[in-house]
Amino acid sequence: MRWGSYFCAMKNSPIGVFDSGYGGLTVLKEIVKQLPEYDYLYLGDNARAPYGQRSFDTVYQYTLECVEWFFQQGCELVILACNTASAKALRNIQQKDLPKIDTHKRVLGVIRPSTEIIGNYSHTGAVGILGTAGTVLSNSYPIEMHQFFPDIAVFQQACPMWVPLIENGEFDSEGADYFVQKYLDELLGQSPKIDTILLACTHYPLLINKIKQYLPAGISLVSQGEIVAKSLAQYLDNHQDMSKRISQTGSLQFFTTDSATDFDNHASLFFGKEVKSAHIFL
């Protein structure tokens, strides 16, 4: 199926939700729960995942290609439900590409909604960030959080083994324990004051039970799905012009750049229910 052909005869304008693979489905799940009336189009770029170890230029190019695909399908609003893409590509797309493509379209990420409120969870003024190597390297979280909470100390820890464990179905196995404990120990070893930890990768909610096993009492663990969903609801309330341009029939469609069968077999773990996808070429 060639991209652009599937929706050519359709006059809908769904909200596009993008991730390099499956993780964005944890965000989409919460968005649909919060805003069930809208139409949604999900794309996982599984053929080129994971993005976490790739360069800034590569992530930007891949993300832009996927955003352009969403626009071809009639999307007016695209959510980058991927921390790495939000960290490495969002600003360039917003500042360089959207003015040339269409000034009425919008692309939003998951980092800003999270950094706007995560400081409110902390009583000690120390917040930990668990993310991919790409997200941590970008320093997006410390930079953004400083704007909203200049007195909060931010400590970051890359967890390069977590996404492979999750995508290979090992997130609840005994083999995952070593790497869960290892990265938590490395993060908490940076400061004894950390009392709040943000899961800054949309895959990580699947590890939440394991993480809690090794998390000391009194530390809050926060995932992004509900935060992003509430932020999107507020955005649409504040931008009625955009809200009115989005179709509202409650439809959900899923696409992947890799095997649809493989995507469907894994996606239900992230989305919480059965998913039926179609394959597209970029």
C-alpha positions as CSV (number, residue, x, y, z in Angstrom):
1,M,0.0,0.0,0.0
2,R,1.5,3.3,-1.1
3,W,1.3,6.1,1.4
4,G,-1.2,8.8,0.3
5,S,-3.4,6.3,-1.5
6,Y,-5.4,4.9,1.4
7,F,-7.1,8.1,2.4
8,C,-7.3,9.9,-1.0
9,A,-11.1,9.3,-1.2
10,M,-11.8,10.0,2.4
11,K,-12.7,13.4,3.8
12,N,-11.8,12.9,7.4
13,S,-9.2,14.7,9.5
14,P,-8.0,12.4,12.3
15,I,-5.5,13.3,15.0
16,G,-2.2,11.6,14.0
17,V,-0.3,9.9,16.8
18,F,3.3,8.8,15.9
19,D,5.9,6.6,17.6
20,S,9.0,4.9,16.3
21,G,7.3,1.6,17.3
22,Y,4.7,0.5,19.9
23,G,5.3,2.8,22.9
24,G,3.1,5.6,21.6
25,L,0.1,3.2,22.0
26,T,0.4,3.7,25.8
27,V,-0.2,7.4,25.1
28,L,-2.9,6.8,22.5
29,K,-4.8,4.6,25.0
30,E,-5.0,7.5,27.5
31,I,-5.9,10.0,24.8
32,V,-8.8,7.9,23.5
33,K,-9.9,7.4,27.1
34,Q,-9.9,11.2,27.7
35,L,-11.2,12.2,24.2
36,P,-13.1,9.3,22.7
37,E,-15.1,11.4,20.3
38,Y,-12.2,12.2,17.9
39,D,-10.8,10.2,15.1
40,Y,-7.3,8.8,15.4
41,L,-4.6,7.6,13.1
42,Y,-1.6,5.8,14.6
43,L,1.7,5.1,12.8
44,G,4.5,3.0,14.2
45,D,7.8,3.3,12.2
46,N,8.7,-0.2,13.3
47,A,10.9,-0.9,10.3
48,R,13.4,1.7,11.4
49,A,13.0,1.4,15.2
50,P,14.4,1.9,17.7
51,Y,15.2,5.6,17.4
52,G,16.9,6.0,20.8
53,Q,20.4,5.3,19.6
54,R,20.2,7.1,16.2
55,S,21.7,10.5,15.5
56,F,19.7,13.8,15.7
57,D,19.8,14.2,11.9
58,T,18.5,10.7,11.3
59,V,15.7,10.9,13.8
60,Y,14.7,14.3,12.4
61,Q,14.6,12.9,8.8
62,Y,12.6,9.8,9.8
63,T,10.2,11.8,11.9
64,L,9.6,14.4,9.2
65,E,8.8,11.7,6.7
66,C,6.2,10.3,9.0
67,V,4.7,13.7,9.8
68,E,4.4,14.4,6.1
69,W,2.7,11.0,5.7
70,F,0.1,12.0,8.4
71,F,-0.5,15.3,6.5
72,Q,-1.1,13.4,3.3
73,Q,-3.8,11.5,5.1
74,G,-5.6,14.7,6.1
75,C,-4.3,15.1,9.6
76,E,-4.4,18.7,10.8
77,L,-2.8,17.8,14.2
78,V,0.0,15.3,14.8
79,I,1.2,14.2,18.3
80,L,4.8,12.9,18.5
81,A,4.1,10.2,21.2
82,C,7.8,9.4,21.2
83,N,10.2,11.1,23.5
84,T,13.2,10.6,21.2
85,A,11.4,12.2,18.3
86,S,10.1,15.0,20.5
87,A,13.6,15.6,21.7
88,K,15.5,15.4,18.5
89,A,13.0,16.4,15.8
90,L,10.1,18.4,17.1
91,R,11.6,21.9,17.3
92,N,13.1,21.7,13.7
93,I,9.7,20.5,12.4
94,Q,7.8,23.2,14.1
95,Q,10.2,26.0,13.2
96,K,11.6,25.0,9.8
97,D,9.1,22.7,8.1
98,L,5.6,23.7,9.2
99,P,5.9,27.3,7.9
100,K,6.8,25.8,4.5
101,I,4.3,22.9,4.5
102,D,1.1,24.5,6.0
103,T,1.0,27.2,8.7
104,H,-2.4,25.9,9.9
105,K,-1.2,22.4,10.8
106,R,0.3,21.6,14.1
107,V,2.8,19.1,15.5
108,L,3.0,18.6,19.3
109,G,5.3,16.5,21.5
110,V,5.2,14.7,24.9
111,I,8.1,16.5,26.6
112,R,6.6,19.9,27.2
113,P,3.3,18.6,28.8
114,S,5.4,16.5,31.1
115,T,7.9,19.2,32.1
116,E,5.1,21.7,32.7
117,I,3.8,19.7,35.7
118,I,6.3,17.1,36.9
119,G,7.9,19.5,39.3
120,N,4.6,19.7,41.2
121,Y,5.1,16.1,42.3
122,S,8.3,16.7,44.1
123,H,8.6,17.8,47.7
124,T,12.4,17.7,47.8
125,G,13.1,19.6,44.7
126,A,14.9,16.6,43.0
127,V,13.4,14.8,40.0
128,G,14.8,11.8,38.2
129,I,14.3,11.1,34.4
130,L,14.5,7.6,32.9
131,G,14.7,7.7,29.2
132,T,16.5,6.4,26.1
133,A,20.0,7.4,25.4
134,G,18.8,9.9,22.7
135,T,16.4,11.6,25.0
136,V,19.0,11.9,27.8
137,L,21.7,13.1,25.4
138,S,19.4,15.9,24.1
139,N,19.0,17.4,27.6
140,S,15.5,18.3,26.6
141,Y,14.1,17.5,30.0
142,P,16.5,19.6,32.1
143,I,16.2,22.5,29.6
144,E,12.4,22.5,29.5
145,M,11.9,21.9,33.2
146,H,14.2,24.8,34.1
147,Q,11.7,27.1,32.3
148,F,8.8,26.0,34.6
149,F,10.7,24.9,37.7
150,P,14.0,26.8,37.9
151,D,14.7,25.5,41.4
152,I,14.2,21.8,40.6
153,A,17.3,19.7,40.3
154,V,17.0,17.2,37.4
155,F,18.9,13.9,37.2
156,Q,18.8,11.7,34.1
157,Q,19.6,8.1,33.5
158,A,19.6,6.4,30.1
159,C,18.1,2.9,30.0
160,P,19.3,1.4,26.7
161,M,18.2,-2.2,27.5
162,W,14.7,-1.5,28.5
163,V,13.1,-1.0,25.0
164,P,14.7,-4.2,23.6
165,L,13.5,-6.1,26.7
166,I,10.0,-4.7,26.3
167,E,9.7,-5.3,22.5
168,N,11.0,-8.8,22.9
169,G,8.3,-9.6,25.4
170,E,10.8,-9.9,28.3
171,F,9.4,-7.0,30.4
172,D,7.9,-9.3,33.0
173,S,10.6,-11.9,33.0
174,E,13.3,-12.6,35.6
175,G,15.8,-11.6,33.0
176,A,14.5,-8.0,33.2
177,D,15.2,-7.6,36.9
178,Y,19.0,-7.0,36.5
179,F,18.6,-4.1,34.1
180,V,15.6,-2.6,36.0
181,Q,17.6,-2.6,39.2
182,K,20.8,-1.5,37.5
183,Y,19.4,1.7,36.0
184,L,17.3,2.6,39.0
185,D,20.4,2.2,41.2
186,E,22.4,4.4,38.8
187,L,19.7,7.1,38.8
188,L,19.2,7.1,42.5
189,G,22.9,7.0,43.1
190,Q,23.1,10.5,41.6
191,S,21.2,12.1,44.5
192,P,19.6,10.9,47.7
193,K,17.0,13.7,47.4
194,I,15.2,12.2,44.3
195,D,11.6,11.7,45.3
196,T,9.9,11.8,41.9
197,I,10.8,9.8,38.8
198,L,9.4,10.4,35.3
199,L,9.2,7.5,32.9
200,A,10.4,9.5,29.9
201,C,9.8,6.8,27.3
202,T,6.3,5.6,26.3
203,H,7.5,2.0,26.4
204,Y,8.4,2.1,30.0
205,P,4.8,1.8,31.5
206,L,5.1,-1.9,30.6
207,L,7.9,-2.2,33.1
208,I,6.1,-0.3,35.9
209,N,5.4,-3.3,38.1
210,K,9.1,-4.3,37.9
211,I,10.3,-0.8,38.6
212,K,8.1,-0.6,41.7
213,Q,9.7,-3.7,43.0
214,Y,13.1,-2.0,43.2
215,L,11.9,1.5,44.0
216,P,12.4,2.7,47.6
217,A,9.3,3.7,49.5
218,G,8.2,7.4,49.2
219,I,9.3,7.9,45.6
220,S,6.6,8.9,43.1
221,L,6.6,7.1,39.8
222,V,5.0,9.1,36.9
223,S,4.2,7.9,33.4
224,Q,3.2,10.2,30.6
225,G,0.1,8.9,29.0
226,E,-2.5,10.6,31.3
227,I,-0.4,13.8,31.4
228,V,-0.3,14.1,27.6
229,A,-4.0,13.2,27.3
230,K,-5.0,16.0,29.7
231,S,-2.7,18.4,28.0
232,L,-4.2,17.6,24.6
233,A,-7.7,18.1,26.0
234,Q,-6.8,21.5,27.3
235,Y,-5.1,22.4,24.0
236,L,-8.2,21.6,22.0
237,D,-10.4,23.5,24.4
238,N,-8.1,26.5,24.0
239,H,-7.9,26.1,20.2
240,Q,-11.5,25.6,19.0
241,D,-10.4,26.4,15.4
242,M,-8.3,23.2,15.5
243,S,-10.9,21.2,17.4
244,K,-13.5,22.0,14.8
245,R,-11.2,20.9,11.9
246,I,-10.7,17.4,13.5
247,S,-13.3,14.8,12.5
248,Q,-15.3,13.2,15.3
249,T,-16.7,9.8,14.6
250,G,-14.7,7.9,17.2
251,S,-12.7,5.9,14.7
252,L,-9.2,4.3,15.3
253,Q,-6.9,3.2,12.5
254,F,-3.4,1.7,12.9
255,F,-0.5,1.6,10.5
256,T,3.1,0.3,10.6
257,T,6.1,0.5,8.3
258,D,6.9,-3.1,9.2
259,S,5.0,-6.4,9.3
260,A,1.3,-5.7,10.2
261,T,1.1,-9.2,11.7
262,D,4.0,-8.6,14.0
263,F,2.7,-5.2,14.9
264,D,-0.8,-6.6,15.8
265,N,0.8,-9.4,17.9
266,H,2.7,-6.9,20.1
267,A,0.4,-3.9,20.0
268,S,-2.3,-5.2,22.3
269,L,0.2,-5.3,25.2
270,F,0.7,-1.5,24.8
271,F,-2.8,-0.5,23.8
272,G,-4.7,-2.8,26.2
273,K,-6.9,-4.3,23.5
274,E,-6.7,-6.1,20.2
275,V,-5.3,-4.0,17.3
276,K,-5.7,-4.5,13.6
277,S,-3.1,-2.6,11.5
278,A,-2.1,-2.2,7.9
279,H,1.4,-1.9,6.4
280,I,2.5,1.2,4.6
281,F,5.7,2.2,2.7
282,L,7.4,5.5,3.3
